[in-house]
Amino acid sequence: MTVALRVLLVEDYEDDALLILRALRRAGLDVASLRVQDAAGLTAALSHTWDVVISDFSLPGFSGMDALTLCRASDGQVPFILLSGTVGEETAVAAMKAGANDYVMKDNMARLAPTLLRALQEAATRAELRRTELKLIESERRFHAFMDASPIIASIRDGNGHTVYGNRGWNDTVGHAADIPVARTTSDQVVLATGMAAESIEEINRPGAAPTYWKNIRFPFVGAAGQRLIGEFSTDITTLKQSEETIRKLAYLDVLTGLPNRRLMIDRLTHAMASCVRRGIYGALMLINLDNFKVLNEVHGHAAGDIVVQQSGRRISECVREQDTVARIGGDEFVVILEGLGKLAVDVAIDVDAIGRGILQAIAEPYLLDVTSHKLTASIGIAFFHDQQHSPEELIKRADLALGNVKTAGRNNQLFFDPAMQARVTLRNTLEADLREGLAQNWFALHYQPQVDSEGRLTGVEALMRLAHPVKGLMMPNSFITLAEETGLIVDLGYWALDTACRQLQDWAQNSATAQLTLSVNLSARQLGDDDFVPRVLALVAATGIDPSRLLLELTESLLLDEIELTIDKMTILCEAGLRFSLDDFGTGYSSLSYLKRLPLHEVKIDRSFVRDLLGHVNDAVIVRAILAMGQSFGLSVIAEGVETIAQRDFLIENGCRRFQGYLFGRPVPVEMLELGNTVAA
C-alpha cells in the first residue's frame, strides 16, 4: 500500500531536490513536497503541518543546523533528517544531539526512504506514549470515560487470573464483558509494587485472512486493599509491523526486482561457501552482465531499462533451482549462487555450463517494451568454490575477471575462472558441436565386424558406429557415445544407424552370396525409451523391404534396468513382426537369469571380459561354460565376442560354442573392405 507523505525540503539545488523525491517515490512513497532555500522560506513554511523535514547541511548563508533550530522552535516533534555529501561523523553526532532524527549521505540515497520511515515510526511511537502518559494522569472523575474512549485495550486481573476490569476496547475485543465484575479502581488507589518490573510482549492473532499484531504491556501493582493485581495495555501494531516489513525489504531486497540485494547476497554466499567446505562439495558464483545495456537506456529510456531488468531477473530465476540464489547488485548486474553441486569437478563444470547456457538463451529472447520489442545478450563470469578458504569478495573478484575476459572476447558467452574446468567444458562443447555437425554433414559411418561359425564361415556382422571427422580423423564410439547419450543426440544417431543398416541388408539381399547374412545393431537406452521407437523401426523395415529376421537389435543389461515391463512390451511387438533381439555383455550384470526367463531373446553374447581370461582364470572358464549351458537350456543362440586367439576359439568349441566374433576373424571395417567369402578364418 502506498504511503502518502507531506515533505518539506530545505534544499538550494533543484536537481538535488528532484533526486530526493525520486528516491522516495521509488520506495513506494506518495510524496507531496515544498522546497524552500533560506531561513525566511523555512519560517513561513513551518506555519503549516508537515510529516517530515529533509534539509541539506550546506546552504548559502544558512546551515542545516540553523534549519534544525528553527524547526524545533516551531514544532519539537516533527521528524528532521539531514542530508549531506561532506558532513563528518562528529558533525553528524552533534546534529543528532541537537535534535535531528537521523542523517543520510547524498551518495547513498537508497538509505533515505528506510531512514525516513524509521523516523516517522519513532515519532508516532513517541506521540502514542505521550498521549498515554497524559491520559494516565487525568483526574479520577474522567478515568473510566478515558479508558472506554481510548484506542488501547486495557484490563486488570487479580492474583487468581480472573479479569476484574476491562475497558470498552477490551469488552469489544474479548466479547464477554457481562461476566466481568468491574472494579472501580481509581488512580490514587493504585500503588506500583516495589521490584515488580513491567514486561512487554508482542503477539500475533489470525482471526481472518490477514494477521493482526498486538503489543501487550503487562505490569504488576498493589491495590488499595493490598491485593496483587496485573494490568495490561494492548495496542494493535499491525501497521507498525507492516512498516517494519517494508524497512526489512528495503534493507535486504532490491526495490526494482524484489531479488536479494548485494547485502543479502554476501550473507547467503558466505553461508553457501561454508556449507560447501563442510560437506566437501562444489558451489559456483555466476556474475551476469546485460550486454550494451547503456545503449538500451539511451535509445528507449530508463523506464524501458527498468522493464528489461525486471524481466531479466525473472528469466534468470527460472533457469536455476529453488535452493539457488539470484540477486541484483547493480544496474544491469546479477549474481547467481549455485550451492551443493556435487563432488566431481568435471561433472560440476558440465552442470554449471548447462545452467549458464540456459541463462544466455533466456536473456536472448526478445523483451516486450511498451510499443516495441528489444533483443540483447548477456555475458557471464563463473568462479567455483569448494574447499578453499577464500572470502566472498575474493570469489566475486574471480568471477569478475572471468566476466572481463568474456567481454574482451566479444560478449554473449560465459567463461570459468578455473582454466582446467574451462578446458574440459570447452572440449565437451566442441565435441557436441562435432556430433551435431556430423549428423548434418553425414560424417558418420558404419563399420562391420565379422561373425563366424565354428568352420570360420561368415554368418553375419555387427554394425559399429564411427565419426569420420574431416580434420580430427576417424573417431571411435567410446569417445562420443557417452556425450551423445547425455545430450539426447543418441536418438537421432540410433535411427540413422538403423536406417543405414536396413539399407545395407536390402543391398545384400540382392546377392545370393550375402542374402543370408544377419546384421546386428546396438540400441541405446534413450532410443529404446523413445515413444516412437516401435513404429519407426517397423516403418524402416517396411520401407526397405528387408527380411526382418536378418536384423538383430542388441541390448545391454544396463539398458534394461529401467521400465522393464515397457521394454518387454516393445520387444514383443517387434518380435511378432519378425525382428530378433540379442543380449550383449551377458553375464556382467546381476539379473542375467531373470532376463533369460522373461525377455523374448534370440541370442546372448558372452562378454569379452570372460573370453579374454578364460584360459588363465578358472572362474572365467566356469562362467563361460555356465553361459553356454544356459543358452542351450533356453534354446538361445550363443556368440562369444572378443575372441583373439586360436586357443580361445578351440576352448569355446570344445565347450559347445558355435559362433564367434573378435579380432581373430576380423576387425570392424567399412563395408567395401568386408570379406564376404565363405571362410573368414581357419
LINNOR-V262415 format. One record per run of one state. SS is the DSSP state (A for helix, B for strand, O for the rest). FROM is the first residue (numbers start at 0). TO is the last residue. If there is no record, write none. Layout:
ss & from & to
SS & FROM & TO
SS & FROM & TO
This chain:
ss & from & to
O & 0 & 1
B & 2 & 9
O & 10 & 12
A & 13 & 25
O & 26 & 27
B & 28 & 35
O & 36 & 37
A & 38 & 44
O & 45 & 50
B & 51 & 55
O & 56 & 56
B & 57 & 58
O & 59 & 60
B & 61 & 62
A & 63 & 73
O & 74 & 77
B & 78 & 83
O & 84 & 87
A & 88 & 96
O & 97 & 100
B & 101 & 104
A & 105 & 107
O & 108 & 108
A & 109 & 135
O & 136 & 138
A & 139 & 148
O & 149 & 151
B & 152 & 156
O & 157 & 161
B & 162 & 165
O & 166 & 166
A & 167 & 173
O & 174 & 175
A & 176 & 178
O & 179 & 185
A & 186 & 188
O & 189 & 189
B & 190 & 191
O & 192 & 197
B & 198 & 204
O & 205 & 210
B & 211 & 221
O & 222 & 226
B & 227 & 235
O & 236 & 236
A & 237 & 251
B & 252 & 252
O & 253 & 258
B & 259 & 259
O & 260 & 260
A & 261 & 278
O & 279 & 280
B & 281 & 289
O & 290 & 291
A & 292 & 299
O & 300 & 300
A & 301 & 317
O & 318 & 323
B & 324 & 327
O & 328 & 331
B & 332 & 341
O & 342 & 343
A & 344 & 362
O & 363 & 365
B & 366 & 367
O & 368 & 371
B & 372 & 373
O & 374 & 376
B & 377 & 384
O & 385 & 390
A & 391 & 407
O & 408 & 412
B & 413 & 415
O & 416 & 417
A & 418 & 440
O & 441 & 442
B & 443 & 452
O & 453 & 455
B & 456 & 468
O & 469 & 471
B & 472 & 475
A & 476 & 478
O & 479 & 479
A & 480 & 486
O & 487 & 487
A & 488 & 507
O & 508 & 516
B & 517 & 521
O & 522 & 523
A & 524 & 528
O & 529 & 531
A & 532 & 543
O & 544 & 546
A & 547 & 549
B & 550 & 555
A & 556 & 559
O & 560 & 562
A & 563 & 575
O & 576 & 578
B & 579 & 585
O & 586 & 590
A & 591 & 597
O & 598 & 601
B & 602 & 605
O & 606 & 606
A & 607 & 611
O & 612 & 616
A & 617 & 633
O & 634 & 635
B & 636 & 640
O & 641 & 644
A & 645 & 653
O & 654 & 657
B & 658 & 660
O & 661 & 667
B & 668 & 668
O & 669 & 669
A & 670 & 672
O & 673 & 677
B & 678 & 678
O & 679 & 681
